[in-house]
Amino acid sequence: MIGILIVSHRQLGDALIDCVEFILGEPPPALMAVSIDLRENAAALRAKIEKGIKQLNSGTGVLIMTDMFGGTPSNLSYAFLDEGHIEVISGVNLPMVIKAISLRKNKGLTELAQSLENFGKKSISLASGILKGNKRSTG
């Protein structure tokens, strides 16, 4: 099973996992978070990410989901990119995490990351547009 590591500013990743557990009714396996506190030095932060990867890696790969492209969590995570083994996707949100959990059973790491990129873009909706009859894209 592909492991999912949420790397975020402060405890955002932990909060997302808490919400996922609430919605799904149980804690999903192979899902964890690493909180980035900018008071820690870069070496310590990289070590936390590396530890998370090692805990989650069962041989099928690890997907790192970060909160914001260009932010410290993403920038630190890019050092671990390893094609076919470790992938990084930025802009994580709750629907993306839930979708990742459901898709990882039937997709390889690269295909999973690509599907989530497309889904993530479609998972954001402007309510006033929907109320006016605009179609909401589905992912």
N, C-alpha and C positions, 0 to 999 in steps of 0.2 A: 504494500500500500504506500502510495506517495505521502510523505510527511509534509505537513504544512506548518511553517514557522512565520508568525506575524511579528515583524520588527517595527516598532513604533516609538514615537515620542511618548515619554512617560508611560502611563498605564492604559493607553488606548487599546492595545492588543489584548490585554487581560479583559477589558470591558467588552470587546467584541466577542471573545470566547465565552464570557458569562452570558451574553445575549444569545449566542448560538445554543448553548446548553439549555437555556430557558425555552427557546423556540422548539428545539428538537426533543426536549424532555430527558436528555442524557448527555454526558460528555462524550464527544466524538473521539475516537482513538487517533493517535499520531497528529495531534494538534496542540501547539503551545505558542507562547508569546515570549518575546524578549523586549523588555522596556529599556529605552535609551534615556539615560539621565546625563545631560550635558556637563554635569559636574564631575563625571568619571572621565578618565583619559581614554584616548582612542584605542590603545592596546587592550585595556580592560573591556571595552565595549566589543571589540572584535572577538575577544576570548569568549564573551557571553554568547555571541552569535554562533561561533564555532562549536561551542558546547551544545547549543540547541540543535544544530545540524547533526551532530554525532548522535544525539539522543533519538532523533527522528528518522535517521537514514536506515532503512531496512533493505537497501539495495535497489529500490525502484525510483529513487530520487527524492529530492526535497524542493518544495516550492516555497520561496520566501516572498511573503506579501508585505509590502511596506506602505506607510501611510501617505507619503508625499514625495513625488519625484523631485530630486535635487536636495532633499533634506538629509540630515545626518544619518537617519536609519537606512535610507536608500544608498547613500554614498558608501557607508560601511559595508552594506550587503553586497554591493557590486564586486567587491574583492573576492567573493566566494563563487561567482558565476562559473559554471563548469558545464558546458553544453551536454545535454542529455542526462545530467546528474543533479545539477542545482540551477534553478531558474529564479529570476527576481521579477516581480510585477509590482508596480507602484500604483497608489490610489485606492488601497483596499477600503471596502465598505462592507457592511453586514450582508447584503445580498450576495456579494462576491464570495465571502467566506462560506456561506451556506451552499452556494453553487459548487464551489471547489470540493467540498466534502462529498457531494453527490456525484460529481463527474470523475473524481480521481479513481474510482473503481473500474472505469471502462476506458480510460484514456492514458496514454503515455504522458510523460512530463511536459514535453514540448507542445503537444496537442492540447493538454490541459491549460497551459499558460496562454496559448493563443485564444482558446475558447473563452477564458476568463477576461482577457483584454476586451474582446468584443462584447461580452455580456456586461462587463462593468460600465462600458460607455452607454449601454442601453438601459441600465438599471436606475438611471437618474431621470426623473420626470418632473415636469412643471405642471402642477395641479390645475392652474387656471387654463392651461392649454387643453388638458383632458376634459375639463368641464365645458369648454367651448366646442367639444366634439372632435378635436384633433386626435388622430390615432396615436396610441402609445406603441412604440416599437417593443417587440417581444424578443427575448434572448433565449 
